[in-house]
Amino acid sequence: MSYRSQQQGVTLVELMISLGIFSILTVGMIGMFTSNQESSRLLTGQGTLAESGRFAMELLARSIRKAGYRGCNSKRSLDDLINDEPYEFNLTAGMQGFNATGSGWSPNITSILPQTETDPSTSDTNVYLAAGTGIIVDDYATCPTTGCLKSGADIITMRFASSTEYSVDIAGNPINSGAEDVIIDGVLADVQDDFDQYHLVFINDCNTEDMFVITDMVDEGGTQTRISHSVGGFGSTQNLQSSLGDGSGYQTGATVTGIESHTYYIGASRSLNNQGDPVDALYRKSGLDAPQELVEGVEDLQILYGVDTAGEDLVPSTYVDASLVTDFNDVVSVRIVLTVNSIDDVGSSDADGILRRNFTQTIRLRNRLIKE
């Protein structure tokens, strides 16, 4: 006896229903995958933005807090015994700011800020020593190289005595009105890592302080270096007199330090984002060195200066931009607003899909907090 198979296959209706269900499930899975991918991009962008903002603000805050540091004489006015101090070494002012105004800045950076032109036929301007390098100030929109200065963003410079101190051998070489040399404890090669001939340095013993141009540096033998500070210098930057200490000399415990400066600004990064567009970055120029890119995605820097007009209470009487500060030695705090972006298109609500956030911090100048 034979039996016929009961399997008759599926009908066209059943097949269509199955395909419909499968299509709905596939579309749902694709939608879920796309949504997860977009959420992941957005979260990655938020993480990048937050990390960049915190890091950039910390770098700025660290330099701002040190502005004007001159050891135990940080609050006193520094006598100006040098003709034409170069911008990077002018410790008579611990801070200098430039407020962005349209395509320019106030004060005008042209006559002050060390600048480098991209045109090789044009010489650098306001750059001290042949080894000095300035900031590329060519038009940001058409600049053919990286690091070009972005208009519309503020610029700030902080100057301070280096934390590396060299003890002065007062016993072996007293500093008096007739001396033109200072002997410090330090091997010449090591000292030259911090400062060299024609650099400006700072000498301090907590009672007296001076800034002078090094006219010569020689190995004194052993572990000491002899520094000369005779009348003269480099170009128009000259010691106006060879004597130090206002004629009264220096006491035991005197030290010599180099002078550091940090200039922060917004410039063109070396990178492009995932849309192929240029990226903004926070740059820092330290001393005579060429500017270095620090943090990508920082697109704006706006600064207000808290000025103590009373000169007594060490709290800001008002906050103004750099163009309205008459004396930066009266600044006791700085208010920073950084605009940082996610660099890449992460699907934000902005037209370009880039996520943006403002970071704000008010920073006190440590060296302005102590009353004389």
C-alpha positions as CSV (number, residue, x, y, z in Angstrom):
1,M,0.0,0.0,0.0
2,S,1.5,3.4,-1.0
3,Y,1.0,6.8,0.7
4,R,1.1,10.1,-1.1
5,S,3.3,12.9,0.5
6,Q,1.4,15.4,2.5
7,Q,4.1,18.1,1.8
8,Q,2.5,20.4,-0.8
9,G,5.0,23.4,-0.6
10,V,4.0,27.0,0.2
11,T,1.6,29.1,-1.6
12,L,2.4,32.4,-3.2
13,V,0.5,34.2,-0.5
14,E,2.5,32.6,2.2
15,L,5.7,33.4,0.4
16,M,4.7,37.1,0.0
17,I,3.8,37.3,3.7
18,S,7.2,35.8,4.7
19,L,9.1,38.2,2.5
20,G,7.1,41.1,3.9
21,I,7.9,40.1,7.5
22,F,11.6,39.6,6.6
23,S,11.7,43.0,4.9
24,I,10.2,44.7,8.0
25,L,12.7,43.0,10.3
26,T,15.6,43.9,8.0
27,V,14.5,47.5,7.8
28,G,14.2,47.6,11.6
29,M,17.6,46.1,12.1
30,I,19.2,48.5,9.6
31,G,17.5,51.4,11.3
32,M,18.7,50.3,14.7
33,F,22.2,49.8,13.4
34,T,22.2,53.3,11.8
35,S,20.8,54.9,14.9
36,N,23.4,53.2,17.1
37,Q,26.2,54.3,14.6
38,E,24.9,57.9,14.7
39,S,24.7,57.8,18.5
40,S,28.2,56.4,18.7
41,R,29.6,59.1,16.4
42,L,27.8,61.8,18.5
43,L,29.2,60.3,21.8
44,T,32.7,60.1,20.3
45,G,32.4,63.7,19.2
46,Q,31.2,64.8,22.7
47,G,34.2,62.9,24.2
48,T,36.7,64.5,21.9
49,L,35.2,67.9,22.5
50,A,35.2,67.6,26.3
51,E,38.8,66.3,26.4
52,S,40.1,69.0,24.1
53,G,38.3,71.7,26.0
54,R,39.6,70.6,29.4
55,F,43.2,70.2,28.1
56,A,43.3,73.5,26.3
57,M,41.9,75.4,29.3
58,E,44.4,73.7,31.7
59,L,47.3,74.8,29.5
60,L,46.1,78.4,29.4
61,A,45.3,78.4,33.1
62,R,48.7,77.1,34.0
63,S,50.5,79.8,32.1
64,I,48.1,82.6,33.3
65,R,48.7,81.7,36.9
66,K,52.4,82.1,36.5
67,A,52.2,85.4,34.7
68,G,54.5,88.0,36.3
69,Y,56.3,85.4,38.5
70,R,59.6,86.9,39.8
71,G,60.2,84.9,42.9
72,C,59.8,86.8,46.2
73,N,59.8,90.1,44.3
74,S,56.7,89.3,42.1
75,K,54.7,92.3,43.4
76,R,57.3,95.0,43.0
77,S,57.8,97.1,39.9
78,L,60.8,96.0,37.9
79,D,63.2,98.8,37.1
80,D,63.7,99.3,33.4
81,L,67.5,99.5,32.8
82,I,67.4,98.0,29.3
83,N,66.7,99.8,26.0
84,D,64.2,98.2,23.8
85,E,63.3,94.9,25.5
86,P,62.4,92.2,23.0
87,Y,58.8,91.1,23.2
88,E,59.5,87.6,24.5
89,F,61.7,88.8,27.4
90,N,59.9,91.9,28.6
91,L,59.4,90.9,32.2
92,T,58.5,94.4,33.2
93,A,55.0,93.4,32.1
94,G,53.9,89.9,33.1
95,M,51.1,89.8,30.6
96,Q,50.1,91.3,27.2
97,G,46.8,90.9,25.5
98,F,45.4,91.7,22.0
99,N,41.6,92.0,21.5
100,A,40.3,90.8,18.1
101,T,38.5,93.5,16.2
102,G,37.3,92.3,12.8
103,S,40.3,91.3,10.7
104,G,42.7,93.1,13.1
105,W,43.6,93.4,16.8
106,S,43.8,96.1,19.4
107,P,46.6,97.0,20.3
108,N,47.9,96.6,16.7
109,I,50.0,93.4,16.6
110,T,52.0,94.7,13.6
111,S,54.3,96.9,15.7
112,I,54.5,94.5,18.7
113,L,54.1,90.8,18.1
114,P,57.0,88.8,16.6
115,Q,55.8,88.0,13.1
116,T,56.8,85.7,10.3
117,E,55.7,86.2,6.7
118,T,55.1,83.3,4.4
119,D,56.6,85.3,1.5
120,P,60.3,84.2,1.6
121,S,61.3,87.6,0.2
122,T,59.9,89.4,3.3
123,S,61.9,89.5,6.4
124,D,60.5,88.6,9.9
125,T,59.5,91.6,12.0
126,N,59.9,92.2,15.7
127,V,61.9,89.0,16.0
128,Y,64.8,89.1,18.5
129,L,68.0,87.4,17.4
130,A,68.6,85.5,14.2
131,A,67.3,82.3,15.8
132,G,64.0,83.9,16.7
133,T,60.8,82.8,14.9
134,G,57.5,84.7,14.9
135,I,53.9,83.9,14.3
136,I,52.6,83.6,10.7
137,V,50.1,86.4,10.4
138,D,49.2,86.0,6.7
139,D,45.4,86.0,5.9
140,Y,44.0,82.8,7.5
141,A,41.5,82.1,4.7
142,T,44.2,82.0,2.0
143,C,47.3,81.0,3.9
144,P,49.1,78.2,2.1
145,T,50.8,76.8,5.3
146,T,49.9,75.6,8.8
147,G,49.9,77.8,11.9
148,C,48.6,80.9,10.2
149,L,46.9,83.3,12.7
150,K,43.1,83.3,12.7
151,S,41.5,86.7,12.8
152,G,38.5,87.2,15.2
153,A,40.2,85.3,18.0
154,D,42.1,87.0,20.8
155,I,45.8,86.6,21.6
156,I,47.5,86.5,25.0
157,T,51.1,86.4,26.2
158,M,52.4,85.5,29.7
159,R,55.9,86.2,30.8
160,F,57.6,84.9,34.0
161,A,60.9,84.0,35.5
162,S,62.0,80.4,34.9
163,S,61.6,77.9,37.7
164,T,65.2,76.8,37.1
165,E,67.4,78.9,39.3
166,Y,71.2,79.2,39.4
167,S,72.8,80.3,42.7
168,V,75.1,83.3,42.5
169,D,78.6,82.9,44.0
170,I,78.5,86.1,46.0
171,A,81.4,85.1,48.2
172,G,83.8,84.5,45.3
173,N,82.6,87.3,43.1
174,P,80.7,90.1,45.0
175,I,78.2,92.1,42.9
176,N,78.8,95.7,43.5
177,S,78.5,99.0,41.6
178,G,81.8,98.3,39.7
179,A,81.3,94.6,38.8
180,E,80.4,93.7,35.3
181,D,80.2,89.9,35.9
182,V,78.1,87.4,37.8
183,I,79.4,83.9,38.6
184,I,76.7,81.3,38.9
185,D,76.9,77.6,40.0
186,G,76.2,75.7,36.8
187,V,78.2,74.1,34.0
188,L,78.2,76.3,30.9
189,A,76.6,73.6,28.7
190,D,73.8,73.1,31.2
191,V,73.2,76.8,31.6
192,Q,73.0,77.3,27.8
193,D,70.0,75.0,27.8
194,D,68.1,77.7,29.7
195,F,69.6,80.9,28.4
196,D,72.6,82.1,26.2
197,Q,74.5,85.2,25.1
198,Y,72.2,88.2,24.3
199,H,69.3,86.6,26.1
200,L,67.7,88.5,29.0
201,V,67.9,87.1,32.5
202,F,66.6,88.0,35.9
203,I,68.6,88.3,39.1
204,N,67.0,88.4,42.5
205,D,67.8,88.2,46.2
206,C,64.4,89.1,47.6
207,N,65.6,92.6,48.5
208,T,66.8,93.7,45.1
209,E,66.1,92.6,41.5
210,D,67.4,93.4,38.0
211,M,66.9,92.3,34.4
212,F,69.9,92.5,32.1
213,V,71.2,91.4,28.7
214,I,73.9,88.8,28.8
215,T,76.8,90.3,26.8
216,D,79.1,87.3,27.2
217,M,79.1,83.8,28.8
218,V,82.2,81.7,29.5
219,D,83.2,78.6,31.4
220,E,84.6,79.7,34.7
221,G,86.0,76.2,35.4
222,G,84.8,73.5,37.7
223,T,81.0,73.7,37.8
224,Q,80.6,77.5,37.4
225,T,79.8,79.9,34.6
226,R,80.7,83.6,34.3
227,I,78.0,85.9,32.9
228,S,78.9,89.4,31.7
229,H,76.4,92.3,31.9
230,S,78.5,95.2,30.5
231,V,76.9,98.1,28.7
232,G,75.8,96.9,25.3
233,G,73.7,94.0,23.9
234,F,72.3,92.9,20.6
235,G,71.0,95.4,18.1
236,S,68.9,98.1,19.8
237,T,68.4,95.9,22.9
238,Q,71.1,97.3,25.2
239,N,72.1,97.3,28.9
240,L,71.9,101.0,29.8
241,Q,74.4,100.5,32.6
242,S,76.7,97.7,33.8
243,S,76.0,98.0,37.5
244,L,73.3,95.9,39.2
245,G,71.5,96.1,42.5
246,D,70.9,99.9,42.3
247,G,74.5,100.4,43.4
248,S,74.0,98.4,46.6
249,G,74.9,95.0,45.2
250,Y,73.4,91.6,46.0
251,Q,73.4,89.5,49.1
252,T,73.9,85.7,49.8
253,G,71.0,83.7,48.3
254,A,70.8,85.7,45.1
255,T,69.8,83.6,42.0
256,V,69.8,84.1,38.2
257,T,67.0,82.7,36.1
258,G,66.0,82.7,32.5
259,I,62.8,84.5,31.3
260,E,60.0,82.5,29.7
261,S,57.1,83.6,27.7
262,H,54.0,81.8,26.3
263,T,51.9,83.3,23.6
264,Y,48.6,81.6,22.8
265,Y,46.5,82.1,19.7
266,I,44.2,80.2,17.3
267,G,45.7,79.1,14.0
268,A,45.3,76.7,11.1
269,S,45.9,73.0,12.1
270,R,48.0,70.5,10.1
271,S,44.9,68.3,9.8
272,L,41.7,68.1,7.8
273,N,38.4,66.7,9.2
274,N,36.3,63.9,7.8
275,Q,34.7,66.4,5.4
276,G,38.1,67.5,4.0
277,D,37.8,71.0,5.6
278,P,40.7,72.8,7.5
279,V,40.7,72.4,11.3
280,D,41.4,75.2,13.8
281,A,43.8,74.6,16.7
282,L,45.2,76.2,19.8
283,Y,48.8,77.2,19.2
284,R,51.5,78.3,21.7
285,K,54.8,80.2,20.9
286,S,57.3,79.8,23.7
287,G,60.2,82.3,23.8
288,L,62.2,82.4,20.7
289,D,61.0,79.0,19.5
290,A,58.6,78.4,16.6
291,P,54.9,78.1,17.5
292,Q,53.7,74.6,18.3
293,E,50.2,73.2,17.7
294,L,48.7,72.1,21.0
295,V,45.0,71.2,20.7
296,E,43.0,70.6,17.6
297,G,39.4,71.7,17.4
298,V,39.8,75.0,19.3
299,E,38.1,77.5,17.0
300,D,37.8,80.6,19.1
301,L,39.5,82.3,22.1
302,Q,37.9,85.3,23.8
303,I,39.5,87.0,26.8
304,L,38.4,89.6,29.4
305,Y,40.8,91.0,32.0
306,G,39.9,91.7,35.6
307,V,41.5,95.0,36.5
308,D,42.1,96.2,40.1
309,T,41.7,99.9,39.5
310,A,41.8,100.6,43.3
311,G,45.2,98.9,43.6
312,E,44.5,97.8,47.1
313,D,42.0,95.0,47.5
314,L,43.4,92.6,44.8
315,V,40.0,91.9,43.4
316,P,38.9,93.0,39.9
317,S,37.0,96.3,39.8
318,T,35.9,95.6,36.3
319,Y,36.4,93.2,33.4
320,V,37.5,94.7,30.1
321,D,39.0,93.5,26.8
322,A,42.7,94.0,26.1
323,S,42.2,97.3,24.2
324,L,40.9,98.9,27.4
325,V,43.6,97.8,29.7
326,T,45.9,100.7,30.4
327,D,48.4,98.8,32.5
328,F,48.5,95.0,32.4
329,N,50.3,95.0,35.8
330,D,46.9,96.0,37.3
331,V,45.3,92.8,36.0
332,V,44.5,90.3,38.8
333,S,42.4,87.8,37.0
334,V,41.6,86.7,33.5
335,R,38.3,85.3,32.1
336,I,38.7,82.9,29.3
337,V,36.0,81.7,26.9
338,L,37.1,78.9,24.6
339,T,34.9,77.6,21.7
340,V,35.8,74.0,21.0
341,N,34.4,71.7,18.4
342,S,34.3,67.9,17.7
343,I,36.5,68.4,14.6
344,D,34.5,65.9,12.5
345,D,30.9,65.8,11.3
346,V,29.2,63.8,14.1
347,G,25.6,64.6,13.1
348,S,25.0,67.5,15.4
349,S,22.1,70.0,14.7
350,D,24.5,72.5,13.2
351,A,24.5,72.8,9.4
352,D,28.0,71.3,9.1
353,G,27.2,68.5,11.6
354,I,30.0,69.6,13.9
355,L,29.4,69.7,17.6
356,R,30.4,72.9,19.4
357,R,30.7,73.9,23.1
358,N,31.9,77.0,25.0
359,F,34.3,76.5,28.0
360,T,34.5,79.4,30.4
361,Q,36.9,79.8,33.4
362,T,38.1,82.8,35.5
363,I,41.7,82.4,36.5
364,R,43.4,84.4,39.3
365,L,47.1,85.5,38.8
366,R,48.9,83.9,41.8
367,N,51.6,86.6,41.8
368,R,49.0,89.4,42.2
369,L,47.4,87.9,45.3
370,I,50.0,89.0,47.8
371,K,50.0,92.5,49.1
372,E,53.2,94.3,49.5
